[in-house]
Amino acid sequence: MKKKRKDQLNLNKKSLIKFTLSASLTCFLKVYKGLSDWHIPIFQAIKNYVSPERVLYPGSGRHITPSLFFSNVCYVDFCKKFEKFFHDKKLFNWIDQNKFYGERTKLRFLCSDFSASFEEPASFDLMISACAGIVSKHCSQYLKVGGYFLVSDAHFDARFVNLDEKFELTGVLDNGNLDTSQEGKSGHFVTQSGMPLTLEQAEESTCKPKSRWSFKLQKNSMFYLFKKIK
């Protein structure tokens, strides 16, 4: 409780830091709300659990919030207009003024379709999949064995990761809290009939509206943490 309160005090202090805006920084702050980004408690919880040296964020868009918590992040997106965004010095200044670590920030942007080969396999300790579709299909190869995968179920990627024997469910994130207990994980990716979610049902999630699914899940969360075991 004390650690959480201290982190919150640090976050409040940082919100008072003044910085000069640029078009790129203004856009980021408008879309993701800067230090009010709802992802911040999630990244903070992951940072407290994992200490990754290198982080990969495929389909990142302009979402540079992970660089507030992880010192070495590689962002991947096919949109060329993001290149200018990721080279904005004022954006780097904002990160330096507000980051939650002391190391030098290493931030790299690759303009690439993440379905194409863009990096050596097994190069990263943590991978993030937020809202860019089924990232796991093409990018799991870049995660080291023993590395962690923070994955959203917004576009149902978490369902496919759960079915992949190379991964095991480590924890469930709810309101920024990481629950790694067996009780906390119980019921996720399980239908109301008590059966584990199947590949056919995961695929059905991607092509039919929820009202037409042939199943209902016992529990569902926005983000999950998986560990790569094979």
MOVENFEN-V676092 format. One record per pair of residues at least 12 apart in sequence whose ideal C-beta (glycine too) atoms are under 10 Angstrom apart, sorted by the first residue. I is the first residue (numbers start at 0). GAP is how many residues later the second one is. D is the distance in Angstrom with one decimal. If there is no record, write none. Layout:
i & gap & d
I & GAP & D
I & GAP & D
This chain:
i & gap & d
2 & 45 & 7.9
3 & 37 & 9.4
3 & 40 & 9.0
3 & 41 & 9.8
3 & 44 & 9.5
3 & 172 & 9.4
3 & 173 & 9.4
6 & 33 & 9.8
6 & 34 & 9.1
6 & 37 & 6.3
6 & 38 & 10.0
6 & 40 & 9.7
6 & 41 & 8.6
6 & 93 & 8.0
7 & 33 & 9.5
7 & 36 & 9.6
9 & 88 & 10.0
9 & 90 & 7.1
10 & 24 & 6.2
10 & 25 & 9.5
10 & 29 & 7.3
10 & 30 & 9.4
10 & 33 & 8.4
10 & 57 & 9.7
10 & 87 & 9.0
10 & 89 & 8.4
11 & 23 & 8.8
12 & 85 & 9.9
13 & 20 & 9.6
13 & 21 & 6.1
13 & 54 & 8.8
13 & 83 & 7.5
13 & 84 & 4.8
13 & 85 & 8.8
13 & 86 & 8.3
14 & 19 & 7.9
14 & 20 & 4.9
14 & 21 & 8.0
14 & 83 & 8.3
15 & 19 & 9.9
16 & 18 & 9.2
16 & 77 & 8.7
16 & 80 & 4.9
16 & 81 & 6.4
17 & 79 & 8.7
18 & 15 & 9.7
18 & 71 & 7.2
18 & 72 & 9.8
18 & 74 & 6.1
18 & 75 & 5.2
18 & 76 & 10.0
18 & 77 & 9.5
18 & 78 & 5.8
18 & 79 & 8.3
19 & 69 & 10.0
19 & 70 & 5.9
19 & 73 & 7.5
19 & 74 & 9.0
20 & 69 & 7.0
20 & 70 & 10.0
20 & 73 & 8.7
21 & 63 & 9.6
21 & 66 & 5.5
21 & 67 & 8.0
21 & 68 & 4.0
21 & 69 & 7.0
21 & 71 & 9.2
21 & 72 & 9.0
22 & 61 & 8.9
22 & 62 & 8.9
22 & 65 & 8.0
22 & 67 & 9.2
23 & 38 & 7.8
23 & 40 & 9.5
23 & 58 & 9.3
23 & 60 & 6.9
23 & 61 & 4.5
23 & 62 & 8.3
23 & 63 & 8.7
23 & 64 & 4.0
23 & 65 & 9.6
23 & 66 & 7.2
23 & 67 & 5.3
23 & 70 & 9.7
24 & 39 & 9.6
24 & 60 & 9.1
24 & 63 & 6.6
24 & 64 & 9.8
24 & 65 & 5.2
24 & 66 & 5.2
24 & 67 & 9.7
24 & 68 & 8.5
24 & 69 & 5.7
24 & 70 & 9.8
25 & 64 & 9.4
26 & 35 & 6.5
26 & 58 & 7.4
26 & 61 & 9.7
26 & 64 & 9.7
27 & 33 & 9.9
27 & 34 & 5.4
27 & 35 & 8.1
27 & 36 & 6.4
27 & 37 & 8.6
27 & 57 & 7.7
27 & 60 & 9.1
27 & 63 & 6.9
27 & 66 & 8.2
28 & 65 & 8.4
30 & 30 & 8.5
30 & 31 & 6.6
30 & 32 & 8.2
31 & 29 & 9.4
31 & 30 & 7.5
31 & 31 & 6.1
31 & 32 & 8.2
31 & 33 & 6.1
32 & 32 & 9.5
33 & 31 & 8.6
33 & 34 & 9.6
33 & 60 & 8.0
33 & 64 & 7.9
34 & 30 & 8.9
34 & 33 & 8.0
34 & 59 & 9.9
34 & 63 & 6.4
36 & 26 & 8.2
36 & 27 & 9.9
36 & 28 & 4.9
36 & 31 & 8.7
37 & 27 & 9.7
37 & 137 & 9.8
37 & 138 & 8.5
37 & 184 & 9.4
38 & 24 & 7.6
38 & 26 & 5.5
38 & 27 & 8.2
38 & 29 & 9.8
38 & 30 & 9.8
38 & 89 & 9.4
38 & 91 & 7.5
38 & 111 & 9.9
38 & 113 & 9.7
38 & 137 & 9.0
38 & 183 & 9.7
38 & 184 & 8.7
39 & 25 & 6.5
39 & 26 & 10.0
39 & 28 & 7.4
39 & 29 & 8.2
39 & 60 & 9.5
39 & 136 & 7.7
40 & 132 & 8.5
40 & 134 & 7.2
40 & 135 & 2.4
40 & 136 & 7.8
40 & 137 & 9.7
41 & 23 & 9.4
41 & 24 & 9.9
41 & 27 & 9.6
41 & 86 & 9.6
41 & 88 & 9.5
41 & 108 & 7.4
41 & 110 & 9.4
41 & 131 & 5.5
41 & 132 & 9.8
41 & 133 & 9.3
41 & 134 & 5.7
41 & 135 & 9.3
41 & 136 & 8.4
41 & 180 & 8.3
41 & 181 & 5.7
41 & 183 & 9.5
42 & 12 & 9.8
42 & 22 & 6.5
42 & 23 & 5.8
42 & 24 & 9.6
42 & 25 & 7.1
42 & 26 & 4.5
42 & 27 & 7.6
42 & 57 & 8.9
42 & 85 & 8.6
42 & 107 & 8.2
42 & 133 & 9.0
43 & 24 & 9.0
43 & 25 & 6.3
43 & 56 & 7.5
43 & 132 & 6.9
43 & 134 & 9.6
44 & 24 & 9.8
44 & 105 & 9.5
44 & 126 & 8.7
44 & 128 & 6.4
44 & 129 & 10.0
44 & 130 & 9.8
44 & 131 & 5.7
44 & 132 & 6.5
44 & 133 & 4.3
44 & 134 & 9.7
44 & 178 & 9.3
44 & 180 & 8.7
45 & 20 & 9.1
45 & 23 & 7.5
45 & 24 & 8.5
45 & 80 & 7.3
45 & 82 & 8.7
45 & 102 & 7.5
45 & 104 & 5.6
45 & 125 & 9.4
45 & 127 & 8.1
45 & 132 & 7.1
45 & 177 & 9.0
45 & 179 & 6.8
46 & 19 & 9.4
46 & 21 & 9.4
46 & 22 & 4.5
46 & 23 & 6.9
46 & 53 & 7.2
46 & 54 & 8.3
46 & 79 & 9.5
47 & 21 & 9.5
47 & 130 & 7.7
48 & 99 & 8.1
48 & 101 & 10.0
48 & 121 & 8.2
48 & 122 & 7.5
48 & 129 & 5.7
48 & 131 & 7.7
48 & 176 & 7.4
49 & 20 & 9.1
49 & 75 & 7.4
49 & 76 & 5.8
49 & 97 & 8.6
49 & 98 & 5.1
49 & 100 & 8.6
49 & 120 & 9.2
49 & 128 & 9.7
49 & 175 & 8.0
49 & 177 & 9.4
50 & 19 & 9.4
50 & 74 & 8.1
50 & 75 & 9.2
51 & 17 & 9.8
51 & 18 & 6.1
51 & 19 & 9.2
51 & 20 & 8.0
51 & 21 & 9.3
51 & 72 & 7.5
51 & 73 & 3.7
51 & 74 & 3.7
51 & 75 & 9.2
51 & 92 & 9.6
51 & 95 & 7.4
51 & 96 & 7.2
51 & 98 & 9.9
52 & 17 & 9.1
52 & 18 & 8.5
52 & 19 & 6.3
52 & 71 & 8.6
52 & 72 & 5.4
52 & 73 & 8.9
52 & 91 & 9.7
52 & 94 & 10.0
53 & 16 & 8.6
53 & 17 & 9.4
53 & 18 & 5.1
53 & 19 & 8.0
53 & 20 & 7.0
53 & 52 & 8.7
53 & 54 & 9.7
53 & 65 & 9.8
53 & 69 & 6.5
53 & 70 & 4.8
53 & 71 & 5.6
53 & 72 & 7.6
53 & 73 & 9.7
53 & 88 & 9.6
53 & 90 & 8.9
53 & 93 & 9.1
54 & 12 & 8.7
54 & 14 & 8.9
54 & 15 & 4.5
54 & 16 & 8.7
54 & 17 & 6.5
54 & 18 & 4.5
54 & 19 & 7.0
54 & 20 & 9.3
54 & 51 & 9.9
54 & 69 & 6.4
54 & 70 & 7.1
54 & 71 & 4.6
54 & 72 & 7.3
54 & 73 & 6.8
54 & 92 & 9.8
54 & 93 & 9.7
54 & 95 & 9.1
55 & 17 & 7.7
55 & 18 & 5.2
55 & 19 & 8.5
55 & 20 & 7.1
55 & 52 & 9.9
55 & 54 & 9.6
55 & 58 & 9.2
55 & 62 & 9.7
55 & 63 & 7.4
55 & 67 & 7.6
55 & 68 & 4.2
55 & 69 & 8.9
55 & 70 & 7.3
55 & 71 & 4.6
55 & 72 & 7.1
55 & 73 & 9.6
55 & 79 & 9.5
55 & 83 & 7.0
55 & 86 & 5.6
55 & 87 & 7.3
55 & 91 & 9.4
55 & 93 & 9.7
56 & 13 & 9.3
56 & 16 & 6.1
56 & 17 & 7.0
56 & 18 & 5.1
56 & 19 & 6.8
56 & 20 & 8.8
56 & 52 & 9.8
56 & 57 & 9.7
56 & 67 & 9.6
56 & 69 & 9.2
56 & 70 & 7.5
56 & 71 & 4.5
56 & 72 & 8.4
56 & 73 & 7.7
56 & 75 & 9.1
56 & 78 & 9.3
56 & 82 & 9.9
56 & 93 & 9.4
57 & 16 & 8.9
57 & 17 & 8.4
57 & 18 & 4.5
57 & 19 & 7.9
57 & 20 & 10.0
57 & 52 & 9.1
57 & 54 & 9.0
57 & 55 & 9.5
57 & 56 & 3.9
57 & 57 & 9.2
57 & 60 & 8.7
57 & 61 & 9.8
57 & 69 & 7.3
57 & 70 & 7.8
57 & 71 & 6.9
57 & 72 & 9.4
57 & 74 & 6.4
57 & 75 & 9.5
57 & 77 & 4.9
57 & 78 & 9.5
57 & 80 & 7.7
57 & 81 & 4.9
57 & 84 & 8.3
58 & 16 & 9.2
58 & 17 & 6.9
58 & 18 & 6.2
58 & 19 & 8.5
58 & 20 & 9.8
58 & 54 & 9.5
58 & 55 & 5.9
58 & 69 & 9.1
58 & 70 & 7.3
58 & 71 & 7.3
58 & 72 & 7.5
58 & 73 & 2.3
58 & 74 & 6.8
58 & 75 & 10.0
58 & 76 & 5.9
58 & 80 & 8.9
58 & 96 & 9.5
58 & 98 & 9.9
59 & 13 & 8.6
59 & 14 & 9.0
59 & 15 & 4.1
59 & 16 & 6.4
59 & 17 & 5.4
59 & 19 & 9.9
59 & 22 & 8.2
59 & 26 & 9.1
59 & 49 & 8.2
59 & 50 & 9.7
59 & 54 & 9.4
59 & 68 & 7.8
59 & 70 & 7.7
59 & 71 & 10.0
59 & 72 & 7.7
60 & 14 & 8.6
60 & 16 & 5.9
60 & 18 & 7.4
60 & 21 & 7.1
60 & 24 & 9.2
60 & 69 & 8.5
60 & 70 & 8.3
60 & 71 & 7.7
61 & 13 & 9.0
61 & 15 & 8.5
61 & 17 & 9.1
61 & 19 & 9.6
61 & 20 & 6.3
61 & 23 & 5.5
61 & 24 & 8.3
61 & 29 & 9.3
62 & 12 & 8.1
62 & 14 & 9.4
62 & 65 & 8.9
62 & 67 & 6.7
62 & 68 & 8.9
62 & 69 & 9.9
63 & 21 & 8.3
63 & 22 & 7.6
63 & 24 & 9.8
63 & 27 & 6.8
63 & 28 & 9.4
63 & 30 & 8.8
63 & 31 & 6.8
63 & 43 & 7.3
63 & 45 & 9.3
64 & 30 & 9.3
64 & 33 & 9.8
64 & 65 & 9.9
65 & 41 & 9.4
65 & 60 & 8.9
65 & 62 & 6.3
65 & 64 & 9.4
65 & 84 & 9.2
66 & 24 & 9.3
66 & 25 & 9.0
66 & 27 & 9.8
66 & 28 & 5.1
66 & 29 & 9.6
66 & 31 & 9.6
66 & 32 & 6.9
66 & 34 & 9.7
66 & 38 & 6.0
66 & 39 & 8.8
66 & 40 & 5.4
67 & 26 & 9.3
67 & 27 & 6.4
67 & 30 & 5.8
67 & 31 & 5.1
67 & 32 & 5.9
67 & 33 & 8.6
67 & 37 & 9.3
68 & 30 & 7.5
68 & 31 & 5.5
68 & 32 & 7.2
69 & 29 & 9.2
69 & 30 & 9.3
69 & 31 & 7.8
69 & 33 & 9.8
69 & 35 & 9.2
69 & 36 & 9.5
69 & 37 & 9.8
69 & 55 & 9.4
69 & 56 & 7.1
69 & 58 & 9.2
70 & 28 & 7.8
70 & 29 & 9.8
70 & 30 & 5.4
70 & 31 & 8.7
70 & 32 & 4.2
70 & 33 & 7.0
70 & 34 & 5.8
70 & 35 & 6.2
70 & 36 & 9.1
71 & 31 & 8.2
71 & 32 & 9.2
71 & 33 & 8.0
71 & 34 & 4.2
71 & 35 & 8.1
71 & 36 & 8.3
71 & 52 & 9.3
71 & 53 & 9.3
71 & 54 & 10.0
72 & 22 & 9.9
72 & 32 & 8.4
72 & 33 & 7.4
72 & 34 & 5.8
72 & 35 & 7.5
72 & 36 & 9.5
72 & 51 & 9.6
72 & 53 & 9.1
72 & 55 & 8.6
73 & 32 & 8.7
73 & 33 & 8.3
73 & 34 & 4.7
73 & 35 & 7.8
73 & 36 & 6.5
73 & 44 & 9.0
73 & 45 & 7.2
73 & 49 & 8.5
73 & 50 & 7.4
73 & 53 & 9.7
73 & 68 & 9.0
74 & 32 & 7.3
74 & 33 & 7.0
74 & 34 & 4.9
74 & 35 & 7.2
74 & 36 & 9.7
74 & 53 & 9.5
75 & 32 & 9.2
75 & 33 & 7.7
75 & 34 & 4.7
75 & 35 & 8.2
75 & 36 & 5.7
75 & 37 & 8.6
75 & 38 & 5.1
75 & 40 & 9.8
75 & 42 & 6.3
75 & 43 & 8.3
75 & 56 & 9.1
75 & 59 & 9.4
75 & 63 & 8.2
75 & 66 & 9.5
76 & 32 & 7.5
76 & 33 & 8.0
76 & 34 & 6.9
76 & 35 & 7.9
76 & 36 & 8.9
76 & 37 & 7.9
76 & 55 & 8.1
77 & 32 & 9.5
77 & 33 & 6.7
77 & 34 & 6.2
77 & 35 & 4.4
77 & 36 & 7.5
77 & 37 & 9.0
77 & 38 & 8.7
77 & 54 & 9.9
78 & 32 & 7.5
78 & 34 & 10.0
79 & 31 & 5.6
80 & 30 & 9.4
81 & 27 & 6.7
81 & 29 & 7.0
82 & 26 & 6.5
82 & 27 & 9.7
82 & 28 & 5.5
83 & 25 & 9.9
84 & 24 & 8.0
85 & 21 & 6.9
85 & 22 & 8.2
85 & 23 & 3.6
85 & 24 & 9.5
85 & 25 & 9.0
86 & 20 & 9.6
86 & 22 & 7.6
90 & 16 & 8.8
91 & 13 & 7.0
91 & 15 & 7.1
94 & 12 & 7.3
112 & 25 & 8.8
113 & 15 & 9.7
113 & 18 & 7.4
113 & 19 & 9.1
113 & 21 & 6.5
113 & 23 & 9.5
113 & 24 & 5.7
113 & 25 & 5.7
113 & 28 & 9.2
114 & 18 & 9.5
114 & 19 & 9.7
114 & 20 & 9.5
114 & 22 & 7.8
114 & 23 & 4.5
114 & 24 & 8.6
115 & 22 & 8.1
116 & 21 & 8.9
116 & 24 & 8.9
116 & 25 & 9.6
117 & 20 & 9.6
117 & 21 & 9.1
117 & 24 & 8.4
118 & 20 & 9.0
118 & 22 & 9.0
118 & 23 & 5.4
119 & 21 & 9.4
119 & 22 & 7.8
120 & 19 & 9.5
120 & 20 & 4.6
120 & 21 & 6.2
120 & 22 & 8.8
120 & 23 & 9.0
121 & 19 & 7.4
121 & 20 & 7.1
121 & 21 & 7.1
121 & 22 & 4.7
121 & 23 & 7.0
121 & 24 & 9.8
121 & 25 & 8.2
121 & 106 & 9.1
122 & 18 & 9.3
122 & 19 & 5.5
122 & 20 & 8.3
122 & 21 & 7.3
122 & 24 & 9.5
123 & 15 & 9.1
123 & 18 & 5.4
123 & 19 & 5.5
123 & 20 & 6.5
123 & 23 & 6.3
123 & 24 & 9.6
123 & 25 & 9.7
124 & 18 & 7.9
124 & 19 & 6.0
124 & 21 & 8.1
124 & 22 & 4.7
124 & 23 & 7.2
124 & 103 & 9.9
125 & 17 & 7.9
125 & 18 & 9.4
125 & 21 & 6.2
125 & 22 & 5.1
125 & 23 & 7.6
125 & 24 & 6.7
125 & 99 & 9.4
126 & 12 & 6.4
126 & 13 & 7.8
126 & 15 & 6.7
126 & 16 & 4.9
126 & 17 & 9.6
126 & 20 & 7.1
126 & 21 & 7.6
126 & 22 & 5.0
126 & 23 & 7.1
126 & 24 & 8.0
126 & 99 & 9.5
126 & 101 & 8.8
127 & 20 & 9.7
127 & 21 & 8.1
127 & 22 & 4.9
127 & 23 & 7.7
127 & 24 & 8.6
127 & 95 & 9.4
128 & 20 & 7.1
128 & 21 & 7.2
128 & 22 & 4.3
128 & 23 & 6.1
128 & 24 & 9.6
128 & 25 & 9.3
128 & 26 & 8.3
128 & 28 & 4.9
128 & 29 & 8.0
128 & 31 & 10.0
128 & 32 & 8.1
128 & 94 & 9.3
128 & 95 & 9.8
129 & 20 & 8.3
129 & 21 & 8.3
129 & 22 & 5.1
129 & 24 & 7.3
129 & 25 & 8.8
129 & 27 & 9.0
129 & 92 & 9.5
129 & 93 & 8.3
130 & 21 & 6.1
130 & 23 & 5.0
130 & 24 & 5.9
130 & 26 & 9.0
130 & 91 & 10.0
131 & 20 & 9.2
131 & 22 & 9.6
131 & 23 & 7.2
131 & 25 & 8.4
132 & 21 & 9.7
132 & 22 & 5.1
132 & 23 & 8.8
132 & 24 & 7.0
132 & 73 & 8.6
133 & 17 & 10.0
133 & 21 & 7.0
133 & 22 & 7.3
133 & 23 & 5.2
133 & 25 & 9.3
133 & 26 & 5.9
133 & 27 & 9.2
133 & 68 & 9.4
133 & 69 & 10.0
133 & 72 & 7.4
134 & 14 & 9.0
134 & 16 & 7.4
134 & 17 & 9.2
134 & 20 & 8.6
134 & 22 & 5.7
134 & 25 & 9.5
134 & 26 & 9.2
135 & 13 & 7.2
135 & 15 & 6.8
135 & 21 & 5.5
135 & 22 & 8.6
135 & 23 & 9.7
135 & 24 & 5.6
135 & 25 & 4.9
135 & 26 & 9.9
135 & 27 & 9.8
135 & 28 & 6.9
135 & 30 & 9.5
135 & 31 & 8.3
135 & 90 & 9.0
136 & 20 & 8.5
136 & 23 & 7.0
136 & 24 & 9.7
136 & 27 & 9.5
138 & 18 & 10.0
139 & 20 & 9.7
139 & 21 & 7.8
139 & 24 & 7.1
139 & 26 & 6.6
139 & 27 & 7.8
139 & 86 & 9.8
139 & 88 & 7.3
140 & 25 & 9.7
142 & 23 & 9.0
142 & 24 & 9.1
142 & 83 & 9.5
142 & 84 & 9.6
142 & 85 & 5.1
143 & 84 & 6.9
144 & 21 & 8.3
144 & 82 & 9.2
144 & 83 & 5.4
144 & 84 & 6.9
144 & 85 & 6.6
145 & 81 & 7.2
145 & 82 & 6.6
145 & 83 & 7.8
146 & 79 & 9.6
146 & 80 & 7.5
146 & 81 & 5.1
146 & 82 & 10.0
147 & 19 & 9.6
147 & 22 & 6.8
147 & 23 & 9.6
147 & 77 & 5.9
147 & 78 & 6.9
147 & 79 & 5.6
147 & 80 & 7.4
148 & 12 & 6.2
148 & 15 & 9.6
148 & 17 & 9.7
148 & 18 & 6.5
148 & 21 & 8.9
148 & 75 & 8.4
148 & 76 & 7.2
148 & 77 & 4.4
148 & 78 & 7.6
148 & 79 & 6.5
149 & 20 & 9.8
149 & 21 & 9.9
149 & 23 & 8.0
149 & 28 & 9.8
149 & 73 & 6.3
149 & 74 & 7.7
149 & 75 & 5.6
149 & 76 & 8.2
150 & 16 & 9.1
150 & 72 & 7.0
150 & 73 & 5.7
150 & 74 & 7.8
150 & 75 & 6.4
151 & 21 & 9.4
151 & 69 & 9.2
151 & 70 & 5.9
151 & 71 & 5.3
151 & 72 & 7.9
152 & 35 & 9.1
152 & 36 & 9.1
152 & 52 & 8.9
152 & 64 & 9.4
152 & 67 & 6.5
152 & 68 & 6.9
152 & 69 & 6.5
152 & 70 & 7.5
152 & 71 & 6.7
153 & 68 & 6.5
153 & 69 & 8.7
154 & 50 & 9.1
154 & 51 & 7.7
155 & 46 & 6.4
155 & 47 & 8.9
155 & 48 & 9.5
155 & 49 & 4.4
155 & 50 & 5.4
156 & 45 & 9.6
156 & 49 & 9.5
156 & 67 & 9.3
157 & 14 & 9.8
157 & 30 & 8.7
157 & 31 & 7.9
157 & 44 & 9.4
157 & 62 & 9.1
157 & 63 & 8.3
157 & 64 & 9.0
157 & 65 & 7.7
157 & 66 & 4.7
157 & 67 & 9.7
157 & 68 & 7.9
158 & 29 & 9.8
158 & 30 & 6.5
158 & 38 & 6.0
158 & 39 & 9.8
158 & 40 & 9.0
158 & 42 & 7.9
158 & 43 & 4.1
158 & 44 & 9.1
158 & 46 & 6.2
158 & 47 & 8.8
158 & 58 & 9.1
158 & 61 & 9.6
158 & 65 & 9.5
159 & 37 & 9.9
159 & 39 & 8.0
159 & 42 & 5.5
159 & 43 & 8.6
159 & 45 & 9.3
159 & 46 & 9.0
160 & 28 & 9.6
160 & 41 & 9.8
160 & 63 & 7.5
160 & 65 & 5.3
160 & 67 & 9.6
161 & 26 & 7.9
161 & 27 & 4.6
161 & 34 & 8.5
161 & 35 & 7.0
161 & 40 & 8.2
161 & 62 & 7.6
161 & 64 & 7.5
162 & 26 & 8.1
162 & 33 & 8.6
162 & 34 & 7.3
162 & 35 & 7.8
162 & 36 & 5.6
162 & 38 & 9.6
162 & 39 & 6.2
163 & 35 & 10.0
163 & 62 & 8.4
163 & 64 & 9.1
163 & 66 & 9.1
164 & 64 & 8.4
164 & 65 & 6.6
165 & 60 & 9.2
165 & 61 & 9.8
165 & 62 & 5.8
165 & 63 & 6.6
165 & 64 & 4.3
166 & 57 & 9.8
166 & 59 & 4.3
166 & 60 & 6.7
166 & 61 & 5.8
166 & 62 & 6.7
166 & 63 & 8.2
167 & 17 & 10.0
167 & 58 & 6.6
167 & 59 & 5.5
167 & 60 & 8.5
167 & 61 & 5.3
167 & 62 & 9.4
168 & 16 & 5.5
168 & 19 & 7.2
168 & 20 & 7.7
168 & 55 & 6.5
168 & 56 & 7.8
168 & 57 & 5.8
168 & 58 & 8.2
169 & 15 & 8.4
169 & 54 & 8.1
169 & 55 & 4.5
169 & 56 & 6.0
169 & 57 & 4.8
170 & 13 & 7.0
170 & 14 & 6.9
170 & 50 & 9.8
170 & 52 & 9.5
170 & 53 & 7.3
170 & 54 & 4.6
170 & 55 & 8.8
170 & 56 & 9.4
171 & 12 & 5.4
171 & 13 & 5.8
171 & 14 & 9.5
171 & 15 & 9.5
171 & 16 & 6.0
171 & 47 & 8.0
171 & 48 & 9.6
171 & 49 & 4.9
171 & 50 & 9.6
171 & 51 & 8.0
171 & 52 & 5.9
171 & 53 & 7.8
172 & 48 & 6.2
172 & 49 & 7.0
172 & 50 & 4.1
172 & 51 & 6.8
172 & 52 & 6.7
173 & 45 & 9.5
173 & 47 & 5.5
173 & 48 & 8.0
173 & 49 & 8.5
174 & 46 & 9.6
174 & 47 & 9.5
175 & 47 & 9.4
177 & 45 & 9.1
177 & 46 & 9.8
177 & 47 & 6.5
178 & 42 & 9.0
178 & 46 & 9.7
179 & 45 & 8.0
183 & 35 & 9.4
183 & 37 & 9.5
184 & 34 & 9.2
184 & 36 & 9.9
184 & 39 & 8.9
185 & 32 & 8.5
185 & 33 & 8.0
186 & 30 & 8.1
186 & 31 & 4.0
186 & 32 & 4.1
186 & 33 & 9.3
187 & 29 & 7.6
187 & 30 & 7.5
187 & 31 & 4.9
187 & 32 & 7.1
187 & 33 & 6.7
187 & 36 & 7.3
188 & 12 & 9.6
188 & 13 & 8.8
188 & 28 & 7.2
188 & 29 & 8.8
188 & 30 & 8.5
188 & 31 & 8.8
188 & 35 & 8.8
189 & 25 & 10.0
189 & 27 & 6.8
189 & 28 & 5.0
189 & 29 & 7.5
190 & 22 & 9.8
190 & 23 & 9.3
190 & 24 & 4.6
190 & 25 & 6.5
190 & 26 & 6.2
190 & 27 & 7.0
191 & 23 & 7.4
191 & 24 & 4.6
191 & 25 & 7.1
191 & 26 & 5.7
191 & 27 & 9.9
192 & 22 & 7.5
192 & 23 & 8.6
192 & 25 & 9.3
193 & 24 & 8.1
194 & 20 & 8.4
196 & 18 & 7.4
196 & 20 & 7.0
196 & 21 & 9.9
197 & 17 & 8.6
199 & 14 & 8.9
199 & 15 & 9.7
200 & 12 & 7.5
200 & 13 & 7.1
200 & 14 & 5.2
200 & 16 & 9.2
204 & 12 & 9.5
